[in-house]
Amino acid sequence: MNYLEFIELVGRRARIGSHEDVSRAVQSTLETLAECLPGPQVRRLAEKLPKEAAMYLAPASDSEEYSIHEFFERISERSSLPKPIATQRAWAVLSVVEQQLSLKEFNELLSALPRQYERLFEFAV
């Protein structure tokens, strides 16, 4: 899948009309996700995404562990959107990310995250 297809799919799932708004949702979600993952997992995930999306997956020196609430709060702040809208858009992004991974790769991603983060993908649009 190329970046345009990736963006269009996120836009449809999140019901966003503006390419700029979809890009902001992708950026804020992936930057926040990268903070939660160890560096090797960030790099593996980046290899599976279009390069324009993967550029938002900068490995942090140390992964952080924070609640799901804090995860969505950070996305809301990064995207300058109210939390309910930012959350809906993040779920759309995560559902498209999940679609890019094999079952094995997806399970590896989940195992690199705290257990509570499984909920990030359970409710993906």
SULBELHU-V407500 format. One record per residue. SS is DSSP state (2 for helix, 1 for strand, 0 for the rest). OMEGA is omega in radians with two decimals (* if undefined). BURIAL is # if it has 16 or more other C-alpha atoms within 10 Angstrom, else .. Layout:
SS:OMEGA:BURIAL
SS:OMEGA:BURIAL
This chain:
0:3.08:.
0:-3.04:.
2:-3.14:.
2:3.10:.
2:3.11:.
2:-3.13:#
2:-3.14:#
2:3.14:#
2:3.07:#
2:-3.13:#
2:3.12:#
2:-3.09:.
2:-3.13:#
2:-3.10:#
0:3.11:.
0:-3.13:#
0:-3.03:.
0:3.09:.
2:3.12:.
2:3.13:.
2:3.10:.
2:3.12:#
2:3.11:#
2:3.11:#
2:3.11:#
2:-3.11:#
2:-3.08:#
2:-3.14:#
2:-3.09:#
2:3.08:#
2:3.14:#
2:3.10:#
2:-3.13:#
2:3.11:#
2:-3.05:#
2:-3.04:#
0:3.00:#
0:-3.07:#
2:-3.14:#
2:3.13:.
2:3.10:#
2:-3.13:#
2:3.11:#
2:3.11:.
2:-3.13:#
2:3.13:#
2:-3.08:.
2:-3.08:#
0:3.03:#
0:-3.03:#
2:3.14:.
2:3.05:.
2:-3.09:#
2:-3.12:#
0:3.11:.
0:-3.12:#
0:3.10:#
0:3.13:#
0:3.06:#
0:3.12:.
0:3.04:.
0:3.09:.
0:-3.14:#
0:3.05:.
0:3.08:.
0:-3.03:.
0:3.04:.
2:3.12:.
2:3.14:.
2:3.10:.
2:-3.12:#
2:3.07:#
2:3.13:#
2:3.10:#
2:3.11:#
2:3.13:#
2:-3.13:.
2:-3.08:#
2:-3.11:#
0:3.13:.
0:3.02:.
0:-3.05:.
2:-3.13:#
2:3.14:.
2:3.12:.
2:3.14:#
2:3.12:#
2:-3.13:#
2:3.11:#
2:3.11:#
2:3.10:#
2:3.11:#
2:-3.10:#
2:3.12:#
2:3.10:#
2:3.05:#
2:-3.14:#
2:-3.13:#
2:-3.12:.
0:-3.03:#
0:2.97:#
0:3.12:.
2:3.13:.
2:3.14:.
2:3.11:#
2:3.11:#
2:3.07:.
2:3.10:.
2:3.14:#
2:-3.11:#
2:3.11:.
2:-3.14:#
0:3.01:#
0:-3.06:.
2:-3.11:.
2:-3.10:.
2:3.05:#
2:3.12:.
2:3.11:.
2:-3.07:#
2:3.14:#
2:-3.04:.
0:3.14:.
0:-3.05:#
0:*:#
